[in-house]
């Protein structure tokens, strides 16, 4: 509520709602659509649940439940989208979805997924 002054000089409260704006990476509702073909810049692809399984250089992604050729500490987790598949995900807040590769010479790489466009709840993210 915002204060105002009447002619008596005493403050009076006005009935104004607090319209807080959520953080820019929060969407109106989660989008866990496996048909997704893009990721949201605002959350760096943390909510991406599509089925892309190749990197920007065309390497095949290693299954998250496999420890070869690259060992890692990621376990199946519904919240991060890690599971028994080799789809690109972003469980650690990198700049975009990525995956471990099946190439023993390249541990991991970002995936070849375009960014989405559309409205978000709150202000648009800053693009650097």
Secondary structure in CASP SS format (residue, H / E / C, confidence):
PFRMAT SS
TARGET T0000
AUTHOR 0000-0000-0000
METHOD secondary structure of the structure
MODEL  1
X C 1.00
X C 1.00
X E 1.00
X E 1.00
X E 1.00
X C 1.00
X C 1.00
X C 1.00
X C 1.00
X C 1.00
X E 1.00
X E 1.00
X E 1.00
X C 1.00
X C 1.00
X C 1.00
X C 1.00
X C 1.00
X C 1.00
X C 1.00
X C 1.00
X C 1.00
X C 1.00
X C 1.00
X C 1.00
X C 1.00
X C 1.00
X C 1.00
X C 1.00
X C 1.00
X C 1.00
X C 1.00
X C 1.00
X C 1.00
X C 1.00
X C 1.00
X C 1.00
X E 1.00
X E 1.00
X C 1.00
X H 1.00
X H 1.00
X H 1.00
X C 1.00
X C 1.00
X C 1.00
X C 1.00
X C 1.00
X C 1.00
X C 1.00
X C 1.00
X C 1.00
X C 1.00
X E 1.00
X E 1.00
X C 1.00
X C 1.00
X C 1.00
X C 1.00
X E 1.00
X E 1.00
X C 1.00
X C 1.00
X C 1.00
X C 1.00
X C 1.00
X C 1.00
X C 1.00
X C 1.00
X C 1.00
X C 1.00
X C 1.00
X C 1.00
X C 1.00
X C 1.00
X C 1.00
X E 1.00
X C 1.00
X C 1.00
X C 1.00
X C 1.00
X E 1.00
X C 1.00
X C 1.00
X C 1.00
X C 1.00
X C 1.00
X C 1.00
X E 1.00
X C 1.00
X C 1.00
X C 1.00
X C 1.00
X C 1.00
X C 1.00
X C 1.00
X C 1.00
X E 1.00
X E 1.00
X E 1.00
X E 1.00
X C 1.00
X C 1.00
X C 1.00
X C 1.00
X C 1.00
X C 1.00
X E 1.00
X E 1.00
X E 1.00
X E 1.00
X C 1.00
X C 1.00
X E 1.00
X E 1.00
X C 1.00
X C 1.00
X C 1.00
X C 1.00
X C 1.00
X C 1.00
X C 1.00
X C 1.00
X C 1.00
X C 1.00
X C 1.00
X C 1.00
X C 1.00
END
